[in-house]
Amino acid sequence: MREEYFAKEYVYTNAKKKTFSSGNFYMILFVTSGKCSYTYDHQTFLCATEDILLVNPNTLTAFKHSSS
């Protein structure tokens, strides 16, 4: 049977920037603590605790840690 989904936890305490690739599927990111920003289609968006982000398939997304 083919795996329909998988879950991973990413914890970044000292990282300033992280890039995610969604691969061939949609990716759902849950921000569980802290603040960050990400750029998509030449626009920058802010994200914080309890935000949920949906990333389209075959998309590369960069997130940057915000100190406050």
Secondary structure, 3 states (H helix, E strand, C coil): CCCCCCCCCCCCCCCCEEEEECCCCCEEEECCCCEEEEEECCEEEEEECCCEEEECCCCEEEEEEECC
